């Protein structure tokens, strides 16, 4: 399939309140059911907000939140992605969970833990990228702070869409907007950034600016400062034409990651 229809859900995540957040999202999901969406994107730590309360972590093999994601991916008839605080083999992860409409699960552990906070003291960084096949599309999902690290993100896997799920604060929102465009231009792909809005439990304000950027760096649609479901249909032909007209990816530097 050459086109995919995506929805990015921007909302005020209730601090450490899984019940409220899931109830809020269920109302949104019901409005999306069987309307032709292929992918629904949630912000970073969508059930709790970006926090380090490890008592909220769930066992990855038996996670109620992931089971809930599976249920709703099936009801919507779409892939569903967001990050969850999980524990596995004695370690804790800020884990992006990708669930398809049949309940299949893939995941990516946030590689770049935000060192200006206590995140590295609580979570284990990931080591591997995730690239998901959705119809004709190859999609690479990342988490928040990863956006600042172009070497890690560099398009060596021939992906067509980059996703960044985030709790990105308003005080650095200009960086968010500039870096989303830069990642789209340098990797010749679509970029979707899904951010939250509102104050978190630490008093940090987030004003959203979730956006869809095309491979030329053009902002196709952007949410403002309140809760919003950002919708867009993505055309794979635009990626192919951008790469054909300006084929600079073939000249990229080759390197190995440590």
Secondary structure, 3 states (H helix, E strand, C coil): CCEEEEEEEECECCCCCHHHHHHHHHHHHHHHCCCCCCEEECCCCCCCCCCCCHHHCEEHHHCHHHHHHHHHHHHHCCEEEEEEEEEECCEEEEEEEEECCCCCEEEEECCCCCCCCCHHHHCCCCCCCCEEEECCEEEEEEEHHHHHCHHHHCCCCCCCEEEEECCCCHHHHHHHHHHHHHHHHHHCCEEEEECCEEECCCCCEEECCCEEECCCCCEEEECCCCCEEEEEEEEHHHHHHHHHHCCHHHHCCCCCCC
